[in-house]
């Protein structure tokens, strides 16, 4: 099973708290199950290519960031300007109630 990392604390916290997170990567990833360390098996779905920053606005509540500018700055810190950007949603299984 493929692994997926979430090194930015606010992004990881969003996945743990909300059981889903929207993330942008500079590479085209397959869809399906992925292992996230400390979270478990999650489901990754590709939402599409990000052509401009404003494409992300409606996904901001599930990004882990408080502003679009902060999210965009983080993306640009990880991905070179010449690469395509791909938006994914990663969903963790719902927690079992006791």
N, C-alpha and C positions, 0 to 999 in steps of 0.2 A: 504494500500500500504506500502511496506517495505521502510525503510529509509536507506540511505547510507551516512556515514560521510567521510569527507576529512579534516583532522585536520592539515596536513602538508601544509603550505602556498603555496609553489611552485607547489604542486600537484593540489590544488584547483584553483590556478591561471591558470594553463594549461587547466583545464576543462572549465573555464570561457572564456579564450582567444581563444582556439582552438576548443571549443565545443566538445572535446573528451579528455579522459585521459586513459592511461594504468596504472593499479594498481595491486599490488600483495597483496593477503590476505592469512592468515594462516588457512583458513577454506573454505570449499566448499559451494558456494552460488548458489542460483537458478538464472536463467536467467529471464529477463523480465524488467518491469518498476519498477523504484525505485525513491523515492523522495530524492533530495539533497537540503538541506536547503540553501536558497539564490540563487539556480540555477533553481529549479523546477523539473518536471518529466523528468527523463533520462532513457535510455535503457541500461541495463547491459547485456553483453555477455561474457561467459567464453571462454577463448582462449586456456586453457590447463594447465597442471601441469608444474611447473618450477622445473627442476631436478638440474640444475647448473646455476650459475650466468650468464654465457655466453648465456644462452637461452634468456635472456632479451635484448641483444644488439640491435636487429632490432626494438625493441619497445621504445628505449631510447628517440627518438624525441618527443614522446607523453607521457612521464612519468612526465615531469615537472622538472626533474633533469638535470644538465649539464654534469654529468659523470656517468658511470655505477657504479663506486666505491661509489659515493655518494648515488645513489639509493639503492645499495645493503646494505650499512651501515644503511640506514633508515629502510629497510625491516627487517633487523636483530635486530633493536631496538624495533620493534613491535612484531616480531614472534620468538618464541623459536626454537632452532635448531632441536628439535625432531618432529616438525610439518611439514606436507606437505605444499608446497606453490602453490597457484593457481593464474594464471594471468587472469585478466578481462579487457575488454575495456568498458568504460562508455561513452555514447554519449548523449549530450544535444541537444535539438531541435535547428535548425538554427534560428538565430535572424531574426525577421521580419524587412525588410527595410521600412523606413518611406516614 
